[in-house]
Amino acid sequence: MSLPDYVFIVDAEVDAEVEAAWNHWYNAVHLPEITACPGFRQSARYVSERDGIRHYVALYELDGPQALDSPEFQQRRGWREFSGRVRWTSRLCRRIVP
């Protein structure tokens, strides 16, 4: 298995009242539209739960950091109607090559 050189990670916690609708939107709309941006190769979502709180993580494999600067990504990023109902962080990680 070959691991990517660049990964963009989004970690989110969502208000319970909108969680089901947010998950549907993220899976059906947001993940595919972001993955279709130039420089994005593939993506996957994960969830963890601790003490009744769910954290959702989306991993995006990138060609490089320039993928985050594309007009397509800049236009599509964000939470739309869920803005204010999601607490999140994101970071770009580069693989360490010895």
C-alpha positions in Angstrom: 0.0 0.0 0.0 1.3 3.4 -1.0 0.5 6.3 1.3 0.1 9.8 -0.1 2.6 12.6 0.3 -0.1 15.2 1.2 -3.3 14.7 3.3 -5.8 17.4 4.1 -7.7 16.6 7.4 -11.0 18.1 8.5 -12.1 17.2 12.1 -15.7 18.2 13.0 -18.2 18.0 15.8 -21.8 18.7 14.8 -24.8 19.8 16.8 -27.0 16.7 17.5 -30.1 18.4 16.1 -28.6 18.7 12.6 -26.3 15.7 12.6 -28.4 13.3 10.4 -29.0 16.0 7.8 -25.4 17.1 7.9 -24.1 13.6 7.4 -26.4 13.1 4.4 -25.3 16.4 2.9 -21.6 15.7 3.6 -21.8 12.2 2.0 -24.1 13.0 -0.9 -23.0 16.5 -1.8 -19.9 17.9 -0.1 -17.5 15.0 -0.1 -18.0 14.4 -3.9 -17.8 18.1 -4.8 -14.6 18.7 -2.8 -13.0 15.5 -4.1 -13.7 16.7 -7.7 -11.6 19.8 -7.2 -8.3 20.0 -9.1 -5.5 18.4 -7.1 -7.7 16.3 -4.9 -7.3 12.5 -5.6 -9.6 10.7 -3.2 -11.3 11.0 0.1 -12.8 9.1 3.0 -14.8 9.9 6.1 -14.4 8.4 9.6 -16.2 8.8 12.9 -15.1 8.2 16.5 -17.2 8.4 19.6 -16.2 9.1 23.2 -18.4 9.9 26.1 -21.4 10.3 23.7 -19.7 12.9 21.5 -19.0 12.0 17.9 -16.0 13.4 16.0 -16.1 13.2 12.2 -12.9 13.2 10.3 -12.6 13.6 6.5 -9.3 12.7 4.9 -8.4 14.1 1.4 -5.4 12.9 -0.5 -3.9 15.8 -2.4 -1.4 16.3 -5.2 0.1 19.1 -3.2 -0.7 22.2 -1.1 -1.7 24.1 -4.2 -4.9 22.1 -4.3 -6.2 24.2 -1.4 -5.7 27.4 -3.4 -7.8 26.4 -6.5 -10.9 28.6 -7.2 -13.0 25.4 -7.2 -12.0 24.5 -3.7 -12.3 28.0 -2.4 -15.9 28.2 -3.8 -17.0 24.8 -2.4 -15.4 24.8 1.0 -17.6 25.7 4.1 -20.6 24.4 5.8 -23.4 26.2 4.0 -26.7 25.8 5.8 -24.9 24.1 8.7 -22.6 27.1 9.4 -22.6 27.8 13.1 -23.7 24.3 13.9 -20.3 22.7 13.3 -17.1 23.1 15.3 -14.1 22.1 13.2 -10.4 22.3 12.6 -8.5 21.5 9.4 -4.8 21.0 8.6 -2.6 20.0 5.8 -0.1 17.3 6.5 3.0 16.4 4.5 4.5 13.0 4.7 8.0 12.9 6.3 10.4 11.2 3.9 13.7 10.3 5.5 
